[in-house]
Amino acid sequence: MTGPGGAVPTVPNPTPEPAGRGARARRGSGGGSFAGPGSWIPSWDLITTKQLELRKRRGLMVAVFLLTLGLPVLVLGLRLAFHAFDPRSYGPAGSPSVFASLCNPMAEFGFIIAATLGASAGTTDLAAGVFRHLVITGRSRISLYLARIPAGLSIVLPLVAVAFAMLCLVTAYEGTPQPTSVNYNGLTVPLHLNQRQLKVWLLERPKEAEMAIGSGPPSAGAGAGVKFVERHTVAIYHDYVVDESTALNPAMNEMVKIGLWVELEVGIGFMVGLGLGSLTGQRTVATILMIVLEIIVTPILARVAIPYFLNGQRLVVGVAMDQLRPAGLAGSLGGGGGRVLFGGRGVLMIPPMPTWAMVAVIVGWIVGWSILGAWRMATRDA
């Protein structure tokens, strides 16, 4: 259509769209976008939404706070108050034994509450009856599952970090002074000796060593004590290291190792709980199974060698994590295997597995349960 004189009329340009809104619309259209509705990568909005859904569960959040922060706050608070009111009757709030005694239940309770949080995250859409509506929107089911991982970990991991930092501060600044020797079966032995130095120190006083360490009176003869020391040096050194770890306040690098180990324990609990909850679709069933695994199954398999089933025991993630336990915690539970990652000696009463196998078991549980949970969510009927 032409205007007067045959000129083509000009059509005014539409109102220009704001650059920010247009960019957001194009990114959210799903047409080749990196994190659009059809992408398997969860968007930031989806992650924050899933985190908000978990935080709105008041009872669950109260349990998370009590089992992560409640235990160290209660124990350390009481010890600080008792020492402040009556320092002669009550020792300092922090000590190596208190540190180790709190770290172990913090890891166990953290695993259980993280598994409960993961099971809740894996079943929240089903329990609320909105899973079908989420699927109808065209959003990737894989992204729905993956969004739960950072949403849940961002809740439980910082709480565990705060609780552990509190324990480290009390141990470092309200604890006992570092000793210079350890009482080993009534024998006062200097600290920080390696195996060769300990052997030389014992050989200088073989009779005293045999009387303190041996099960009976010293043997007759001048060389009997020397033979006893040389024959039992390895076992004596192992016990000496365990006693040393319980007598000394953990060094800064040892605290970092223990903190990373506790966080890994909690992270594994959440990942396995999330996968199991998504697989079963039942939060209660998944939570009970995780409690049984942590409280009953793992301690039995870590402390009793079952004939012809040793490799099967090693496939349990709790057994691998016990072997990975840092040296600063190994002495508080007794036992101990050989040196493994992070200087850990573990509390296993069964032969330890190779380091590569231990790492493979831990990674396998995390990846395997994540794959099972994502597969079930992708194939579940809406």
C-alpha positions as CSV (number, residue, x, y, z in Angstrom):
1,M,0.0,0.0,0.0
2,T,1.4,3.4,-1.1
3,G,0.7,6.9,0.1
4,P,0.3,10.1,-2.0
5,G,2.9,10.4,-4.7
6,G,3.7,6.6,-4.6
7,A,5.8,6.9,-1.4
8,V,5.8,4.0,0.9
9,P,4.6,5.1,4.3
10,T,6.9,4.5,7.2
11,V,5.7,2.3,10.1
12,P,6.7,3.6,13.5
13,N,9.0,1.3,15.4
14,P,7.4,-0.4,18.4
15,T,8.3,0.7,21.8
16,P,11.8,-0.7,22.5
17,E,11.8,-3.4,25.1
18,P,14.0,-2.9,28.1
19,A,17.3,-4.6,27.6
20,G,17.4,-6.4,30.9
21,R,13.8,-7.8,30.6
22,G,14.4,-9.0,27.0
23,A,17.6,-10.7,27.9
24,R,15.9,-12.5,30.8
25,A,13.0,-13.5,28.6
26,R,15.3,-14.9,26.0
27,R,17.4,-16.8,28.5
28,G,14.3,-18.3,30.1
29,S,12.7,-19.3,26.8
30,G,14.5,-22.6,26.8
31,G,15.6,-22.3,23.1
32,G,19.2,-23.3,23.5
33,S,19.5,-21.6,26.9
34,F,22.0,-22.9,29.4
35,A,19.6,-23.2,32.3
36,G,16.2,-22.8,30.7
37,P,13.0,-24.8,31.6
38,G,14.1,-27.7,29.4
39,S,17.7,-27.8,30.6
40,W,18.9,-30.4,33.1
41,I,21.0,-27.8,34.8
42,P,19.0,-26.2,37.7
43,S,18.6,-22.5,37.7
44,W,19.4,-20.3,40.6
45,D,15.7,-19.5,41.2
46,L,14.9,-23.2,41.3
47,I,17.6,-23.8,43.9
48,T,16.5,-21.0,46.1
49,T,12.9,-22.2,45.8
50,K,13.8,-25.7,46.9
51,Q,15.8,-24.3,49.8
52,L,12.8,-22.2,50.9
53,E,10.6,-25.3,50.8
54,L,12.9,-27.0,53.2
55,R,13.3,-24.0,55.5
56,K,9.5,-23.8,55.7
57,R,9.4,-27.2,57.4
58,R,9.6,-25.9,60.9
59,G,9.9,-29.2,62.8
60,L,12.6,-30.4,60.5
61,M,14.6,-27.2,60.9
62,V,14.3,-27.3,64.6
63,A,15.7,-30.9,64.6
64,V,18.5,-29.8,62.3
65,F,19.5,-27.0,64.6
66,L,19.3,-29.1,67.8
67,L,21.4,-32.0,66.4
68,T,24.1,-29.8,64.8
69,L,24.4,-26.8,67.1
70,G,22.6,-28.0,70.2
71,L,25.0,-30.7,71.4
72,P,28.3,-28.6,71.4
73,V,26.4,-25.5,72.7
74,L,25.0,-27.4,75.6
75,V,28.2,-29.4,76.6
76,L,30.6,-26.5,76.1
77,G,28.3,-24.0,77.7
78,L,27.9,-26.0,80.8
79,R,31.6,-26.7,81.1
80,L,32.4,-23.0,80.6
81,A,29.8,-22.1,83.3
82,F,31.0,-24.7,85.8
83,H,34.7,-23.7,85.4
84,A,33.8,-20.0,85.8
85,F,31.9,-20.5,89.0
86,D,34.2,-23.1,90.6
87,P,37.5,-23.4,88.8
88,R,39.0,-25.6,91.5
89,S,36.5,-28.3,91.2
90,Y,35.9,-28.1,87.4
91,G,38.8,-28.0,84.9
92,P,39.0,-26.0,81.7
93,A,36.1,-26.3,79.3
94,G,38.3,-27.4,76.4
95,S,40.5,-30.5,76.5
96,P,41.7,-33.2,74.0
97,S,39.3,-35.7,75.4
98,V,36.3,-33.3,75.2
99,F,37.3,-32.4,71.7
100,A,37.4,-36.0,70.5
101,S,34.3,-37.0,72.5
102,L,32.2,-34.2,70.9
103,C,33.6,-34.7,67.3
104,N,32.5,-38.3,67.1
105,P,28.8,-37.8,68.1
106,M,28.7,-34.6,66.0
107,A,29.7,-36.7,63.0
108,E,27.1,-39.4,63.8
109,F,24.2,-37.1,64.5
110,G,25.2,-34.9,61.6
111,F,25.0,-37.9,59.3
112,I,21.6,-38.9,60.6
113,I,20.1,-35.4,60.5
114,A,21.6,-34.8,57.0
115,A,20.1,-38.1,55.8
116,T,16.7,-37.0,57.2
117,L,17.0,-33.6,55.5
118,G,18.0,-35.4,52.2
119,A,15.0,-37.8,52.5
120,S,12.7,-34.9,53.0
121,A,14.2,-33.0,50.1
122,G,13.7,-36.1,47.9
123,T,10.0,-36.5,48.7
124,T,8.9,-32.9,49.3
125,D,7.2,-32.5,46.0
126,L,5.4,-35.9,46.3
127,A,4.3,-35.1,49.8
128,A,2.9,-31.7,48.8
129,G,1.2,-33.1,45.7
130,V,2.9,-30.6,43.4
131,F,5.2,-33.0,41.5
132,R,2.7,-33.3,38.6
133,H,2.4,-29.6,38.3
134,L,6.1,-29.2,38.1
135,V,6.4,-31.8,35.4
136,I,3.6,-30.2,33.3
137,T,5.5,-26.9,33.2
138,G,8.1,-28.7,31.0
139,R,10.9,-28.3,33.5
140,S,13.5,-31.1,33.3
141,R,13.1,-33.7,36.0
142,I,16.9,-34.0,36.3
143,S,17.1,-30.3,37.1
144,L,14.4,-30.8,39.7
145,Y,16.5,-33.4,41.4
146,L,19.9,-31.7,41.1
147,A,18.4,-28.4,42.5
148,R,17.9,-30.2,45.8
149,I,21.6,-30.9,46.3
150,P,22.9,-27.4,46.7
151,A,19.6,-26.4,48.4
152,G,20.0,-29.0,51.2
153,L,23.8,-28.8,51.6
154,S,23.6,-25.0,51.9
155,I,21.5,-25.5,55.0
156,V,23.3,-28.3,56.9
157,L,26.9,-27.8,56.0
158,P,27.2,-24.2,57.4
159,L,25.5,-25.3,60.6
160,V,28.0,-28.1,61.1
161,A,30.9,-25.7,60.3
162,V,29.7,-23.2,62.9
163,A,29.4,-26.0,65.5
164,F,32.8,-27.3,64.8
165,A,34.4,-23.8,64.7
166,M,32.9,-23.3,68.2
167,L,34.4,-26.5,69.4
168,C,37.9,-25.6,68.0
169,L,37.8,-22.1,69.6
170,V,36.9,-23.5,73.0
171,T,39.6,-26.1,72.7
172,A,42.3,-23.6,71.6
173,Y,41.5,-20.8,74.0
174,E,39.8,-22.3,77.0
175,G,41.7,-25.6,77.1
176,T,44.5,-27.1,79.1
177,P,48.2,-26.2,78.3
178,Q,50.0,-28.5,76.0
179,P,51.8,-31.3,78.0
180,T,55.4,-32.3,77.4
181,S,55.0,-36.0,78.3
182,V,52.4,-38.8,78.2
183,N,51.7,-41.4,80.9
184,Y,51.9,-44.7,79.2
185,N,51.0,-47.5,81.6
186,G,52.6,-45.7,84.5
187,L,55.7,-44.8,82.4
188,T,56.3,-41.1,81.8
189,V,57.3,-40.9,78.1
190,P,58.3,-37.7,76.3
191,L,56.0,-36.6,73.5
192,H,56.7,-36.2,69.8
193,L,59.0,-39.2,69.4
194,N,59.1,-41.3,66.2
195,Q,59.4,-45.0,66.3
196,R,63.2,-45.1,66.2
197,Q,63.4,-42.4,69.0
198,L,60.9,-44.3,71.1
199,K,62.9,-47.5,70.7
200,V,66.1,-45.8,71.8
201,W,64.4,-44.2,74.8
202,L,63.0,-47.5,75.9
203,L,66.3,-49.4,75.4
204,E,67.9,-46.9,77.8
205,R,65.6,-48.2,80.5
206,P,64.5,-51.7,79.5
207,K,63.6,-53.0,82.9
208,E,61.2,-50.1,83.6
209,A,59.7,-50.5,80.1
210,E,59.1,-54.3,80.6
211,M,57.6,-53.7,84.1
212,A,55.2,-51.0,82.8
213,I,54.3,-52.5,79.5
214,G,54.6,-56.2,80.1
215,S,51.9,-58.3,81.6
216,G,54.0,-59.7,84.4
217,P,57.2,-59.2,86.4
218,P,60.4,-58.5,84.4
219,S,62.2,-61.5,83.1
220,A,65.5,-62.6,84.6
221,G,68.8,-61.6,82.9
222,A,70.3,-58.4,81.8
223,G,69.2,-58.7,78.2
224,A,65.7,-59.9,78.8
225,G,64.3,-56.3,78.9
226,V,66.2,-55.4,75.7
227,K,64.7,-58.4,73.9
228,F,61.3,-57.5,75.1
229,V,61.6,-53.9,73.8
230,E,62.9,-55.0,70.4
231,R,60.2,-57.6,70.1
232,H,57.3,-55.3,70.9
233,T,58.5,-52.0,69.5
234,V,55.9,-51.8,66.8
235,A,53.0,-52.5,69.1
236,I,54.4,-50.2,71.8
237,Y,54.7,-47.3,69.3
238,H,51.2,-47.8,68.0
239,D,49.8,-47.5,71.6
240,Y,52.1,-44.6,72.2
241,V,50.7,-42.7,69.2
242,V,47.2,-43.3,70.3
243,D,47.9,-42.0,73.8
244,E,49.7,-39.1,72.4
245,S,46.7,-38.1,70.2
246,T,44.4,-38.1,73.2
247,A,46.8,-36.1,75.4
248,L,47.6,-33.3,73.0
249,N,45.3,-30.5,71.9
250,P,44.9,-31.0,68.1
251,A,47.1,-28.8,66.0
252,M,45.6,-26.4,63.5
253,N,46.2,-28.6,60.5
254,E,44.7,-31.6,62.4
255,M,41.6,-29.6,63.2
256,V,41.2,-28.7,59.6
257,K,41.5,-32.4,58.7
258,I,38.9,-33.4,61.3
259,G,36.6,-30.6,60.2
260,L,36.8,-31.7,56.5
261,W,36.1,-35.3,57.6
262,V,33.0,-34.3,59.6
263,E,31.7,-32.2,56.7
264,L,32.3,-35.1,54.3
265,E,30.4,-37.5,56.7
266,V,27.5,-35.0,56.8
267,G,27.6,-34.5,53.0
268,I,27.5,-38.3,52.3
269,G,24.5,-38.6,54.7
270,F,22.6,-36.0,52.8
271,M,23.4,-37.4,49.3
272,V,22.5,-40.9,50.2
273,G,19.3,-39.8,52.0
274,L,18.3,-37.7,49.0
275,G,18.8,-40.6,46.6
276,L,17.1,-43.1,48.9
277,G,14.2,-40.8,49.5
278,S,13.7,-40.2,45.8
279,L,14.0,-43.9,45.1
280,T,11.4,-45.0,47.7
281,G,9.2,-42.0,47.7
282,Q,8.8,-42.4,51.5
283,R,10.6,-40.1,53.8
284,T,10.0,-42.2,56.9
285,V,11.3,-45.4,55.4
286,A,14.4,-43.7,54.0
287,T,15.1,-42.1,57.4
288,I,14.7,-45.3,59.3
289,L,17.0,-47.2,56.9
290,M,19.7,-44.5,57.2
291,I,19.5,-44.6,61.0
292,V,19.9,-48.4,61.0
293,L,22.9,-48.1,58.6
294,E,24.7,-45.6,60.9
295,I,23.8,-46.9,64.3
296,I,23.6,-50.7,63.8
297,V,25.1,-51.9,60.5
298,T,28.2,-49.8,60.3
299,P,29.6,-50.4,63.9
300,I,29.0,-54.2,63.5
301,L,30.7,-54.5,60.1
302,A,33.6,-52.2,61.2
303,R,34.5,-54.2,64.3
304,V,33.7,-57.9,63.5
305,A,35.5,-59.6,60.6
306,I,33.0,-61.9,59.0
307,P,34.7,-64.9,57.3
308,Y,34.5,-64.9,53.5
309,F,32.6,-61.6,53.6
310,L,35.5,-59.1,54.2
311,N,35.2,-57.4,50.9
312,G,31.5,-57.1,51.3
313,Q,32.0,-55.3,54.6
314,R,34.4,-52.9,52.9
315,L,31.7,-51.8,50.5
316,V,29.8,-50.1,53.3
317,V,30.5,-46.3,53.2
318,G,30.6,-46.1,57.0
319,V,33.5,-48.6,57.1
320,A,35.4,-46.6,54.5
321,M,34.8,-43.4,56.5
322,D,36.0,-45.1,59.7
323,Q,39.2,-45.9,58.0
324,L,39.5,-42.3,56.7
325,R,39.0,-41.0,60.3
326,P,41.8,-38.6,61.1
327,A,44.5,-39.6,63.6
328,G,43.2,-37.0,66.1
329,L,40.0,-38.9,66.5
330,A,41.2,-42.5,66.2
331,G,42.6,-42.7,69.7
332,S,39.3,-41.7,71.3
333,L,37.6,-44.9,70.1
334,G,40.5,-47.4,70.4
335,G,41.7,-49.8,67.7
336,G,43.4,-48.5,64.6
337,G,44.7,-49.7,61.3
338,G,47.5,-48.5,59.2
339,R,48.1,-44.9,58.0
340,V,45.7,-43.8,55.3
341,L,44.6,-40.5,53.8
342,F,45.0,-37.3,55.9
343,G,47.1,-39.2,58.4
344,G,44.1,-41.2,59.6
345,R,44.5,-44.5,61.4
346,G,40.8,-45.4,61.7
347,V,39.1,-47.4,64.3
348,L,38.6,-50.6,62.3
349,M,38.9,-54.0,63.9
350,I,39.1,-55.5,60.5
351,P,42.0,-55.4,58.0
352,P,41.9,-51.9,56.3
353,M,41.4,-51.7,52.6
354,P,43.8,-50.0,50.1
355,T,43.5,-46.3,49.8
356,W,42.2,-46.4,46.3
357,A,39.5,-48.8,47.3
358,M,38.4,-46.6,50.2
359,V,38.1,-43.6,47.9
360,A,36.2,-45.6,45.3
361,V,33.7,-46.8,47.9
362,I,33.1,-43.2,49.1
363,V,32.7,-41.8,45.6
364,G,30.7,-44.8,44.5
365,W,28.1,-44.2,47.3
366,I,27.8,-40.5,46.4
367,V,27.5,-41.0,42.7
368,G,25.6,-44.2,42.8
369,W,22.8,-43.0,45.0
370,S,22.6,-39.7,43.1
371,I,22.1,-41.6,39.8
372,L,19.5,-43.9,41.3
373,G,17.6,-40.9,42.8
374,A,17.7,-38.9,39.6
375,W,16.7,-41.9,37.5
376,R,13.7,-42.6,39.7
377,M,12.6,-39.0,39.5
378,A,13.0,-39.0,35.8
379,T,10.9,-42.1,35.4
380,R,8.3,-41.6,38.1
381,D,4.7,-41.3,37.0
382,A,3.3,-37.8,37.3
